[in-house]
Amino acid sequence: MDRREMLTTAGFGTAGFAALGAAQALAQPAAAASVSGFKYRRLDKADAAVLLVDHQSGLCNIVGDFSPDDFKNSVLALGDLAKYFQLPTILTTSFEDGPNGPLMPELKELFPDAPYIARPGNINAWDNEDFVKAVKATGKKQLIIAGVVTEVCVAFPALSAIEEGFEVFVVTDASGTFNLTTRNAAWSRMEAAGAQLMSWFGVACELHRDWRNDIEGLGTLFSNHLPAYRNLITSYNSHNKK
């Protein structure tokens, strides 16, 4: 027995099917209107800041949704693109004297002069007054956020910032947590609140806008973190020298 026969047997007769068809027809224009009302809010390097939240040695050890090498590469790629586009960057840690451990040393080296907020115990970075002051001092309304772990250290400040009117872009591959189930739940929660989920590569491309702005600089950024892209740039350089 197919689905139509089952519904008919249950009393869902011809009139019922007609009503269902009418309801579906009414729903379609509503969906179309929703799509037509969409506004593409692009990342703007003149209005964006980067928040690197709790990329600490202890916490990075529990990241299970990416391999250690892939995760570290993505975090450093995000750091490098923040430097390349000269985006204000804020570093913060949670209870670093405890088991969470110190910040990744590479990030300290990459941003020696960036605001560094060592939170004494606040789990949500947005609960720390110094952190929020540092964010607001940038004057930027678009926040690019990544951290460990995704459902806490990223989600909590992301949701808090959205509540205060910021646009939030979560860098998915530079944020890590225990497993895929936990990660997907966190992504769904943030996306439902209005956060945009992106990869570091997508962030870089949207900020850059046009290859003609700087081929060598963007190509170098990609080559340093994507072996396949290094091959592409090598091929490009070889072709141009002929």
Buried (B, 14 or more C-beta within 10 A) or exposed (E): EEEEEEBBEEEBEEEEEEEEEEEEEEEEEEEEEEEEEEEEEEBBBEEBBBBBBBBBBBBBEEBBBBEEEEBBBBBBBBBBBBBBBEBBBBBBBBBBEEEBBEBBEEBEEBBEEBBBBBBEEBBBBBBBEBBBEBBEEBEBEBBBBBBBBBBBBBBBBBBBBBEEEBBBBBBBBBBBBBEEEBBBBBBEBBEEBEBBBBBBBBBBBBBBEEEEEEEEEBBBBBBBBBEEBBEBBEEEEEEEEE
